[in-house]
Amino acid sequence: MTSCGQIQLLVALLLSVGVMKTAAFVMDNGSHAAVKRATLSRATPETVEVCGFKDCKRAGGGPRLEKLVNSILEEKGLVDAIKVEGCDCQGECGYGPNLVIDGKIVNSVKGKDAVIKALGLEKEE
């Protein structure tokens, strides 16, 4: 039989690695049950790569997007925590401008709101 502590630990692990975003489960504490709910946003990325090749650059990528990413990181106080650099073409030119965030491609990152969402920095309501 699995204990409540083991279940909570498993849910916390799944939330932290991004497998789950929200979890709800029932814990039976003897004579009464309680619903526990947990929510966790994606962890702050470590590396953001900005594609600056022809099609991405034409769509707003390259130096312009890199400057926008850096200005958002400055606003959020994360400029020293997240490395921003250029990257090679990712082969998804028609969906640009593209970012590669911790190894995952994010397409069509146009404008401040899209960058904030791609970085997982939007405020939860």
C-alpha positions in Angstrom: 0.0 0.0 0.0 1.3 3.5 -0.9 1.4 6.1 1.9 0.1 9.7 1.5 3.6 10.9 1.9 4.8 8.8 -1.1 2.0 10.1 -3.2 2.7 13.7 -2.3 6.4 13.1 -3.1 5.6 11.6 -6.5 3.2 14.4 -7.4 5.8 17.0 -6.4 8.3 15.2 -8.6 6.0 15.1 -11.6 5.1 18.8 -11.1 8.8 19.8 -10.9 9.9 18.1 -14.0 6.9 19.4 -16.0 5.1 16.1 -16.6 2.1 17.6 -14.7 1.1 21.2 -14.3 -1.8 20.8 -11.9 -2.6 17.9 -9.6 -5.7 17.2 -7.5 -5.9 14.1 -5.3 -7.9 12.9 -2.2 -6.1 12.0 1.0 -7.9 10.0 3.6 -6.7 11.0 7.0 -8.5 8.5 9.1 -12.1 9.7 9.5 -12.1 12.5 6.9 -10.9 13.1 3.4 -9.3 16.2 2.1 -8.7 17.3 -1.5 -5.2 18.5 -2.0 -4.4 20.7 -5.0 -1.0 21.7 -6.3 0.0 23.9 -9.2 3.5 24.6 -10.4 4.7 26.7 -13.3 7.4 25.5 -15.5 10.9 26.2 -14.0 12.8 29.2 -15.3 14.9 28.2 -18.3 18.7 28.1 -18.1 19.4 28.8 -21.8 17.5 30.7 -24.5 18.9 30.4 -28.1 17.6 32.9 -30.7 17.6 31.8 -34.4 19.0 34.6 -36.6 19.0 32.8 -39.9 17.4 34.3 -43.0 13.7 33.4 -42.6 13.6 33.8 -38.8 15.4 37.1 -39.1 13.0 38.3 -41.7 10.1 37.4 -39.4 11.5 39.4 -36.5 14.1 37.0 -35.1 17.9 37.5 -34.8 19.3 40.6 -33.1 15.8 42.2 -32.6 14.4 39.2 -30.8 17.6 38.7 -28.8 17.4 42.3 -27.7 13.7 41.9 -26.7 14.5 38.7 -24.7 17.3 40.4 -22.9 15.2 43.4 -22.0 12.4 41.2 -20.6 15.0 39.3 -18.6 16.3 42.6 -17.2 12.7 43.7 -16.3 12.2 40.4 -14.4 15.7 40.5 -12.8 16.8 37.3 -14.5 19.5 38.6 -16.8 22.2 36.8 -14.8 20.2 33.6 -14.4 19.4 32.9 -18.0 22.0 32.6 -20.8 20.9 34.2 -24.2 22.7 33.4 -27.4 22.3 32.8 -31.1 21.8 29.4 -32.6 22.0 27.5 -35.9 19.0 27.1 -38.1 16.5 24.6 -36.5 14.9 23.7 -39.9 11.5 25.2 -38.9 12.0 28.4 -40.9 8.3 28.7 -41.9 7.2 28.9 -38.3 9.7 31.6 -37.2 10.9 33.5 -35.4 12.1 30.6 -33.3 13.6 30.2 -29.9 15.3 27.2 -28.5 14.6 27.1 -24.7 16.6 24.5 -22.8 16.8 22.4 -26.0 13.1 22.7 -27.0 12.0 24.7 -30.1 9.4 27.3 -29.6 7.9 28.6 -32.9 6.4 31.9 -33.9 7.7 34.0 -31.0 6.5 37.4 -32.1 6.4 40.3 -29.6 6.8 40.8 -25.9 3.8 38.7 -24.8 4.9 35.7 -26.9 8.4 35.9 -25.4 7.1 36.1 -21.8 4.8 33.1 -22.5 7.6 31.1 -24.2 9.9 31.7 -21.2 7.1 30.7 -18.8 7.2 34.0 -17.0 3.5 34.9 -17.3 1.7 35.7 -14.1 -0.8 33.1 -12.9 -4.2 34.5 -12.2 
